[in-house]
């Protein structure tokens, strides 16, 4: 932000006056579906009943008793067979193999090529393609070929630096000069600092810009630094984070000027 009369940055990266960081959203809980017993095999129940009637009315009692004993001893395997039944016809019962059932229930493996294409299309433009060509030529010149671990390491590091730069530039456009002074104070401190020790930085800025700071509390002022993880608040005291120290180094290395506010 270029003046102290602008708006503030929330945890999501949008600066709005008087806003406070939003908390982490709880995950949605999806209740498991309730399945009706035998619901998926309802179609074969009439056929099973027909076989049972045939056993009871046509076969000798001792054969029926033997069949009942067989069902009792092997009920788990019979239940598994029923679960795998796919059809009943003139040729008998058709059942899927256990392997086929397992494969059908397993989640399909995502196609990495389709996933890559989707991500690439979301970031596609002519200038990006020019930059990709330059990167590929630079890697080739240094003998870094695709699929080599060293290539992956280099690309990962440069991606991290690009993300860090984008984050620091966003902070730089929204932070106040007095907040940078607080980071510098914490960076030189041997440990955490109390709110009372940091309050004078806020008070001095409030004297220079009374209209803005009249509705902008010290808690919200420090909340910006906490929300951007430049500062850690613990038991009422404040300490600088690794990100906060790196941000100060980044400002110095890039010759950033002192900011107002």
C-alpha positions as CSV (number, residue, x, y, z in Angstrom):
1,X,0.0,0.0,0.0
2,X,1.4,3.4,-0.9
3,X,-0.3,5.5,1.7
4,X,-1.7,5.0,5.2
5,X,-5.2,5.8,4.1
6,X,-5.6,2.6,2.1
7,X,-7.2,-0.6,3.2
8,X,-5.7,-3.5,5.2
9,X,-4.8,-7.0,4.2
10,X,-6.8,-10.0,5.5
11,X,-5.4,-13.5,5.9
12,X,-6.6,-14.3,2.4
13,X,-4.4,-11.6,0.9
14,X,-7.1,-8.9,0.4
15,X,-6.6,-5.8,2.5
16,X,-9.9,-4.5,3.9
17,X,-10.2,-1.9,6.7
18,X,-10.9,-3.4,10.1
19,X,-11.0,-7.0,8.7
20,X,-9.7,-9.9,10.8
21,X,-8.2,-13.1,9.6
22,X,-10.7,-15.8,8.9
23,X,-10.3,-19.2,10.6
24,X,-9.7,-22.5,9.1
25,X,-12.9,-23.9,7.7
26,X,-13.9,-27.2,9.2
27,X,-14.1,-30.1,6.8
28,X,-17.5,-31.2,5.7
29,X,-18.6,-34.5,7.2
30,X,-20.4,-36.8,4.9
31,X,-22.6,-39.3,6.6
32,X,-22.2,-42.8,5.2
33,X,-25.1,-44.0,3.1
34,X,-27.5,-46.5,4.6
35,X,-27.9,-49.5,2.3
36,X,-31.0,-51.7,2.5
37,X,-30.0,-55.4,3.4
38,X,-30.0,-57.5,0.2
39,X,-31.2,-54.4,-1.7
40,X,-28.7,-54.9,-4.5
41,X,-29.6,-58.6,-4.9
42,X,-33.4,-58.2,-4.7
43,X,-33.7,-59.4,-8.3
44,X,-32.4,-62.9,-7.4
45,X,-34.5,-63.5,-4.3
46,X,-37.5,-64.9,-6.2
47,X,-35.2,-67.4,-8.0
48,X,-33.7,-68.5,-4.7
49,X,-37.2,-69.0,-3.2
50,X,-38.1,-71.1,-6.2
51,X,-35.2,-73.5,-5.6
52,X,-36.1,-73.8,-2.0
53,X,-39.7,-74.7,-2.8
54,X,-38.5,-77.3,-5.2
55,X,-36.3,-78.8,-2.5
56,X,-39.0,-79.0,0.1
57,X,-41.8,-80.4,-2.1
58,X,-40.0,-82.7,-4.4
59,X,-36.9,-84.1,-2.7
60,X,-36.7,-86.7,0.2
61,X,-36.5,-85.2,3.7
62,X,-33.0,-86.5,4.3
63,X,-31.6,-84.7,1.2
64,X,-33.2,-81.5,2.4
65,X,-31.6,-82.0,5.9
66,X,-28.3,-82.6,4.3
67,X,-28.7,-79.4,2.2
68,X,-29.6,-77.4,5.3
69,X,-26.4,-78.7,7.1
70,X,-24.3,-77.8,4.0
71,X,-25.7,-74.3,4.0
72,X,-25.0,-73.9,7.7
73,X,-21.4,-75.1,7.4
74,X,-20.6,-73.0,4.4
75,X,-22.9,-70.0,4.9
76,X,-20.0,-67.4,4.7
77,X,-18.8,-68.7,1.4
78,X,-22.3,-69.0,0.1
79,X,-23.0,-65.4,1.1
80,X,-19.9,-64.3,-0.8
81,X,-21.1,-66.2,-3.9
82,X,-24.5,-64.5,-3.7
83,X,-22.8,-61.1,-3.4
84,X,-21.0,-61.9,-6.7
85,X,-24.0,-63.2,-8.6
86,X,-24.4,-61.3,-11.9
87,X,-27.2,-63.4,-13.5
88,X,-29.4,-66.5,-13.4
89,X,-30.4,-68.2,-16.6
90,X,-31.0,-71.6,-18.3
91,X,-27.3,-72.4,-18.0
92,X,-27.3,-71.7,-14.3
93,X,-25.9,-69.0,-12.0
94,X,-23.3,-66.6,-13.4
95,X,-21.0,-65.0,-10.8
96,X,-18.1,-62.6,-11.1
97,X,-14.7,-63.6,-9.8
98,X,-13.4,-62.2,-6.5
99,X,-10.6,-60.4,-8.5
100,X,-13.1,-58.8,-10.8
101,X,-15.3,-57.6,-7.9
102,X,-12.2,-56.1,-6.2
103,X,-11.1,-54.3,-9.4
104,X,-14.6,-53.0,-9.9
105,X,-14.8,-51.5,-6.4
106,X,-11.3,-50.0,-6.4
107,X,-11.0,-46.4,-7.3
108,X,-9.6,-45.8,-10.8
109,X,-6.0,-44.6,-10.9
110,X,-5.8,-41.0,-12.1
111,X,-4.2,-40.5,-15.5
112,X,-1.1,-38.3,-14.8
113,X,-1.1,-37.1,-18.4
114,X,-4.7,-35.9,-18.1
115,X,-3.9,-34.2,-14.8
116,X,-0.8,-32.5,-16.3
117,X,-2.8,-31.3,-19.3
118,X,-5.5,-29.8,-17.1
119,X,-3.0,-27.9,-15.0
120,X,-1.1,-26.7,-18.0
121,X,-4.2,-25.4,-19.8
122,X,-5.1,-23.3,-16.7
123,X,-1.9,-21.4,-17.0
124,X,-1.5,-21.1,-20.7
125,X,-0.6,-18.0,-22.7
126,X,1.9,-16.9,-25.3
127,X,4.4,-15.3,-22.9
128,X,4.4,-18.3,-20.6
129,X,5.2,-20.5,-23.5
130,X,8.1,-18.2,-24.4
131,X,9.4,-18.5,-20.9
132,X,9.1,-22.2,-21.0
133,X,11.2,-22.3,-24.1
134,X,13.9,-20.2,-22.5
135,X,13.9,-22.5,-19.4
136,X,14.2,-25.6,-21.5
137,X,17.1,-24.2,-23.4
138,X,18.9,-23.1,-20.2
139,X,18.4,-26.6,-18.7
140,X,19.6,-28.3,-21.9
141,X,22.7,-26.0,-21.9
142,X,23.6,-27.2,-18.4
143,X,23.0,-30.8,-19.1
144,X,19.8,-31.0,-17.0
145,X,17.5,-33.4,-18.8
146,X,13.9,-34.2,-18.0
147,X,13.4,-37.0,-15.5
148,X,16.8,-36.5,-13.9
149,X,16.7,-36.0,-10.1
150,X,19.0,-33.0,-10.4
151,X,16.6,-31.4,-12.8
152,X,13.7,-31.9,-10.5
153,X,15.7,-30.4,-7.6
154,X,16.6,-27.3,-9.6
155,X,13.0,-26.7,-10.9
156,X,11.6,-27.2,-7.4
157,X,14.0,-24.6,-5.9
158,X,13.3,-22.1,-8.6
159,X,9.6,-22.6,-8.2
160,X,9.9,-22.0,-4.5
161,X,11.8,-18.8,-5.1
162,X,9.2,-17.6,-7.6
163,X,6.4,-18.2,-5.1
164,X,8.4,-16.5,-2.3
165,X,8.9,-13.5,-4.5
166,X,5.3,-13.2,-5.4
167,X,4.3,-13.4,-1.7
168,X,6.9,-10.8,-0.6
169,X,5.8,-8.4,-3.3
170,X,2.2,-8.7,-2.2
171,X,3.3,-8.0,1.4
172,X,5.4,-5.1,0.3
173,X,2.4,-3.4,-1.4
174,X,0.3,-3.6,1.8
175,X,2.6,-3.3,4.8
176,X,3.2,-0.1,6.7
177,X,6.6,1.4,7.4
178,X,6.0,1.2,11.2
179,X,5.2,-2.5,10.9
180,X,8.5,-3.0,9.1
181,X,10.2,-1.3,12.0
182,X,8.5,-3.8,14.3
183,X,10.0,-6.6,12.3
184,X,13.4,-5.0,12.5
185,X,13.0,-4.6,16.3
186,X,12.0,-8.3,16.7
187,X,14.8,-9.4,14.4
188,X,17.3,-7.8,16.7
189,X,15.7,-9.0,19.9
190,X,17.1,-11.9,21.9
191,X,13.6,-13.4,22.3
192,X,10.0,-12.6,22.1
193,X,8.8,-9.0,22.8
194,X,5.7,-7.9,24.7
195,X,2.9,-5.9,23.3
196,X,3.8,-3.0,25.5
197,X,7.3,-2.9,24.0
198,X,5.9,-2.8,20.4
199,X,3.0,-0.4,21.1
200,X,5.1,2.8,20.7
201,X,5.6,2.0,16.9
202,X,1.9,2.0,16.5
203,X,1.4,5.1,18.6
204,X,3.9,7.1,16.6
205,X,2.2,6.2,13.3
206,X,-1.2,7.0,14.8
207,X,0.0,10.6,15.6
208,X,1.0,11.1,12.0
209,X,-2.1,9.5,10.5
210,X,-4.8,10.1,13.2
211,X,-7.8,9.7,10.8
212,X,-6.8,6.2,9.7
213,X,-5.5,4.9,13.0
214,X,-8.6,6.2,14.8
215,X,-10.5,3.2,13.5
216,X,-7.6,0.8,13.2
217,X,-6.8,-0.9,16.5
218,X,-3.4,-2.1,17.7
219,X,-4.7,-5.7,17.7
220,X,-5.7,-5.5,14.1
221,X,-2.4,-3.8,13.3
222,X,-0.5,-6.6,14.8
223,X,-3.0,-9.1,13.3
224,X,-1.7,-8.3,9.8
225,X,1.8,-9.4,10.7
226,X,0.5,-12.6,12.4
227,X,-1.9,-13.4,9.5
228,X,1.0,-13.1,7.0
229,X,3.1,-15.4,9.3
230,X,5.8,-12.7,9.6
231,X,5.3,-12.7,13.3
232,X,4.2,-15.4,15.8
233,X,2.0,-14.5,18.8
234,X,2.3,-16.7,21.9
235,X,1.0,-16.0,25.4
236,X,0.6,-12.3,24.5
237,X,4.2,-11.8,23.3
238,X,5.4,-11.6,19.7
239,X,8.4,-13.1,18.0
240,X,9.6,-12.9,14.4
241,X,9.4,-16.0,12.2
242,X,11.8,-17.4,9.6
243,X,9.6,-15.9,7.0
244,X,9.8,-12.5,8.7
245,X,13.6,-12.6,8.8
246,X,13.7,-13.7,5.1
247,X,11.4,-10.9,4.2
248,X,13.7,-8.3,5.7
249,X,16.7,-9.9,3.9
250,X,14.7,-9.8,0.6
251,X,13.9,-6.1,1.1
252,X,17.6,-5.3,1.7
253,X,18.8,-7.4,-1.2
254,X,16.3,-5.7,-3.6
255,X,17.0,-2.2,-2.3
256,X,13.4,-1.6,-1.2
257,X,12.8,2.0,0.1
258,X,11.4,2.9,3.5
259,X,7.6,2.9,3.5
260,X,5.2,5.3,5.2
261,X,2.5,4.6,7.7
